[in-house]
Amino acid sequence: MKPTDEQKLAFLKWCEVYDVRDDQYDFSLAKGGGYTSVKWVEFDLNFLFKYAVPKLCEMGCMVDLSVSPNKKCTSQVIPRRTNQSTYGESEDPALALFWAIWEVIKDEVRG
């Protein structure tokens, strides 16, 4: 399953990524809410490791990404403070990592 535009927007805000213009990504978010221009691209591992994983590391989380012999990818985010891991699964490693991080975002928003 792929994330919705709303999930992508919430994810970018959580990562505190408001303006990216390069060969692969082109979007600009308004910090007060909404977005000014977005050419949505699917998040790939490069994007996730550049913007989301460092934030997880600052929070004291460890990140694990593995691929099984049947090509199923599993990602796990392990917070140091609670030891309650979040998981994501997909045939696409970037989506597996996205969904594991998404669970952290949801938990953080809930408090």
HELIX and SHEET records of a PDB file:
HELIX    1   1 ASP A    5  CYS A   15  1                                  11    
HELIX    2   2 LEU A   45  PHE A   47  1                                   3    
HELIX    3   3 LEU A   48  ALA A   52  3                                   5    
HELIX    4   4 VAL A   53  GLU A   58  1                                   6    
HELIX    5   5 PRO A   93  ARG A  110  1                                  18    
SHEET    1   A 3 ASP A  19  ARG A  21  0                                        
SHEET    2   A 3 ASP A  26  LEU A  29 -1                                        
SHEET    3   A 3 TYR A  35  LYS A  39 -1                                        
SHEET    1   B 3 CYS A  61  VAL A  67  0                                        
SHEET    2   B 3 CYS A  73  PRO A  79 -1                                        
SHEET    3   B 3 THR A  86  SER A  90 -1                                        
END                                                                             
